[in-house]
Amino acid sequence: MPITLYDLAGAEPERRFSPFCWRIKMALAHKGLAVETIPWRFTEKDRLPQPNQGRVPVIVDNGTVVHDSTAIADYLEAQYPDRPSLFGGAVGRALTSFVQNWTETVLHPGLIEFAVLDIWRHAAAQDQPYFRQSREERFGKTLEEVCNGRETRLPAFRASLAPLRRTVERQQFLGGAAPLYVDYIVFGAFQWVRAISDFEVLAADDPVSAWRSRMLDLFGGFARRHPAYGD
Ligand SMILES: N[C@@H](CCC(=O)N[C@@H](CS)C(=O)NCC(=O)O)C(=O)O
């Protein structure tokens, strides 16, 4: 029986843009596990299986409900130890935490200021008022104001990617010669923006762009097949 994944969708059911869900979709592909995704909208809290926190990703695996991307990755690693490892052992698991924290405290905040208005534009009609209100409360300004002048912030954002750039220009993946969950965490952030915004955050000649392209090619071009902008 395939694993069920509740996956954030926009107005178009196939436009999937949650960075946290992308981590898990890539992790499931890495493990070679069959998955059936259920498109879910921000305001459909009641449709999620219990227990949950009103957020996705949530998976159901043979009746077991797991929510939160980190808990899901740990669950998959423990539940399916004979399949390719997501972390490459305890040391890899520990170092993944650093990259996850960098992604969530530096990369995501940088990216959301480019793309939050585009998220609202792509959100389902029933989600738009909730999304606008909740995010404007969080930012203390309108979505338009958040994204205003985003071109001028691009050079500083690209400069902030130096640690990632220096890594992926010297090795194929963050995991080394082959990708690991740590790659999926960072990739999820770029795929989030790529799925809902035509604002290209990476220069074409950036080694980070080449790495993103390698990620898009994984699993027979799995991520590349989903609705998105750009290459
Ligand atoms: N810590 C959670 C974060 C999940 C999360 O924030 N998901 C977003 C979608 S990207 C969500 O479901 N938001 C619901 C809302 O804003 O109401 C994880 O790693 O899974």
The ligand as a MOL file (V3000), in Angstrom:
LIG
                    3D

  0  0  0     0  0            999 V3000
M  V30 BEGIN CTAB
M  V30 COUNTS 20 19 0 0 0
M  V30 BEGIN ATOM
M  V30 1 N 8.1660 22.3360 11.0280 0
M  V30 2 C 7.2180 21.9120 10.0130 0
M  V30 3 C 6.7860 23.1320 9.2040 0
M  V30 4 C 5.6700 22.7790 8.2280 0
M  V30 5 C 4.9910 24.0160 7.6460 0
M  V30 6 O 5.1430 25.1350 8.1460 0
M  V30 7 N 4.2280 23.7780 6.5860 0
M  V30 8 C 3.4680 24.8580 5.9700 0
M  V30 9 C 3.4560 24.7050 4.4590 0
M  V30 10 S 5.0200 25.0910 3.7710 0
M  V30 11 C 2.0310 24.7970 6.4220 0
M  V30 12 O 1.4610 23.7280 6.4440 0
M  V30 13 N 1.4360 25.9270 6.7750 0
M  V30 14 C 0.0750 25.9790 7.1880 0
M  V30 15 C -0.3330 27.3770 7.5560 0
M  V30 16 O 0.4410 28.3150 7.3760 0
M  V30 17 O -1.4530 27.5120 8.0260 0
M  V30 18 C 7.8620 20.8260 9.1430 0
M  V30 19 O 9.0970 20.7440 9.1030 0
M  V30 20 O 7.1300 20.0230 8.5480 0
M  V30 END ATOM
M  V30 BEGIN BOND
M  V30 1 1 1 2
M  V30 2 1 2 3
M  V30 3 1 2 18
M  V30 4 1 3 4
M  V30 5 1 4 5
M  V30 6 2 5 6
M  V30 7 1 5 7
M  V30 8 1 7 8
M  V30 9 1 8 9
M  V30 10 1 8 11
M  V30 11 1 9 10
M  V30 12 2 11 12
M  V30 13 1 11 13
M  V30 14 1 13 14
M  V30 15 1 14 15
M  V30 16 2 15 16
M  V30 17 1 15 17
M  V30 18 2 18 19
M  V30 19 1 18 20
M  V30 END BOND
M  V30 END CTAB
M  END
